[in-house]
Amino acid sequence: MNESNGFTTNSRPGWIGDFLNRDAVLAGGAKIDASLFKSADAVKVVVGAIAAQGATSVTVAALSKPLPSGTVLDFGTNKFARLTAAAAKGATTLAVTALVTALAVNDTAYYNIPGEPKRIASGTLVGATNAEIDAATVVTNGVPAGLKWGPAADADDVVYLIIYDIIDADKNNNAEFYRHGRIVKINNLPGFSGLSTTLKAKVRDSYECTIGATES
């Protein structure tokens, strides 16, 4: 069976340390909330200096690509900025409508480029809180609410690893989850080193983690 850390949909990813049979796949499949993931070449916008409430300009790290006028940047925790003018590639200042909430240094937002696919790589960690899972069981007019999983966060009670790459989550948000208790080679798991200490602990609690063989 082939192993690959690249985008693939039909071979065993290199981070999986078990036989990839039906016992290793969580039955029933799952849905991903595409709106919570970035497009393949999303523009990362990082605040470089404090911007007070009411400010109409924001200092940022040099942009990797241009941003159009009218772009709304979501910096999290109800922090938004709407551009009043286009920003060129390499720009370090954004003209915005008066900020409702102040921005702090290193606050980060992403601009998804229209038309670019939202690729979600094999090995991506997704999660949900118990409250979100409970809410998914509520039935209205005979139909359960259902659950769409997002990127794992420290507050999540349940986390899973996605087995196969999702080529464009906006077009197909189906996902296959790796069953808990199976072997994970964390040195081959994409993005593991960048996870928070809390999320690393959740992975270790959910799976049997080991270090895969490397070339000497």
C-alpha positions, -999 to 999 in steps of 0.1 A, spaced: 0 0 0 15 34 -10 21 60 16 22 97 8 23 131 26 11 149 -5 -25 155 -15 -41 121 -21 -75 105 -18 -69 68 -22 -36 58 -5 -25 56 31 -10 88 44 25 86 58 14 96 93 -9 66 97 8 37 115 -20 11 112 -35 -8 84 -61 15 68 -90 -9 68 -127 -4 78 -118 -7 115 -95 23 113 -122 46 98 -149 61 119 -181 48 105 -207 72 90 -183 99 77 -185 135 87 -191 170 73 -166 199 74 -175 236 79 -158 250 48 -163 286 60 -139 280 88 -110 270 66 -87 291 44 -83 289 6 -51 274 -8 -33 307 -12 -51 328 13 -35 362 21 -23 363 57 -27 397 73 -8 403 106 -13 435 126 21 452 132 11 479 156 -18 486 180 -48 501 163 -72 519 187 -109 518 185 -120 544 159 -87 542 140 -90 544 102 -57 529 93 -40 497 104 -3 489 102 4 453 90 32 431 79 39 434 41 11 418 22 20 388 1 -8 396 -24 -31 426 -30 -64 431 -12 -94 447 -29 -114 476 -15 -143 464 6 -125 434 19 -137 425 54 -109 410 76 -119 389 106 -93 390 133 -113 368 157 -132 376 190 -154 401 172 -125 421 157 -132 432 121 -117 457 97 -133 467 63 -109 482 37 -119 515 22 -93 513 -5 -74 486 -23 -40 476 -8 -12 466 -32 11 436 -28 38 446 -2 16 473 14 22 478 51 -8 501 59 -45 494 53 -71 521 50 -102 510 69 -135 522 82 -134 534 118 -126 503 139 -154 493 163 -129 472 183 -92 479 188 -66 456 172 -35 443 190 -1 435 177 0 401 160 -38 399 156 -42 378 124 -68 375 96 -69 357 63 -83 368 30 -96 340 9 -89 346 -28 -122 341 -48 -122 310 -69 -93 293 -52 -100 259 -37 -101 254 1 -78 224 4 -78 206 37 -48 183 40 -48 147 53 -38 148 90 -56 181 97 -70 181 132 -106 190 136 -127 193 167 -159 202 185 -171 209 220 -196 187 238 -221 216 236 -218 216 198 -221 179 196 -252 180 219 -268 207 198 -263 186 167 -287 160 181 -316 184 184 -344 174 161 -366 200 144 -395 190 122 -381 155 122 -346 165 110 -316 165 134 -295 197 133 -263 179 124 -227 189 130 -200 204 108 -165 202 122 -140 230 122 -103 234 129 -95 220 163 -93 245 192 -80 242 228 -116 244 241 -128 214 220 -138 183 239 -135 159 210 -108 159 182 -103 138 151 -77 135 124 -89 137 88 -76 106 68 -79 118 32 -73 152 16 -103 173 8 -95 190 -25 -121 218 -23 -142 219 8 -166 245 -8 -176 219 -34 -173 187 -13 -171 189 25 -173 152 32 -145 138 54 -133 105 67 -120 105 103 -93 82 117 -108 62 146 -95 69 181 -70 45 196 -52 38 163 -15 44 157 -3 79 146 33 86 136 35 121 150 68 130 133 50 124 100 18 142 110 16 175 91 14 205 114 18 185 146 48 206 157 27 238 153 -2 227 175 -7 242 209 4 222 239 -32 215 247 -40 202 213 -9 180 212 -21 165 245 -56 158 230 -40 140 201 -19 119 224 -50 112 246 -71 102 215 -45 81 196 -16 58 202 13 80 192 47 69 181 77 81 161 79 66 126 111 52 111 133 78 94 162 73 69 195 71 87 
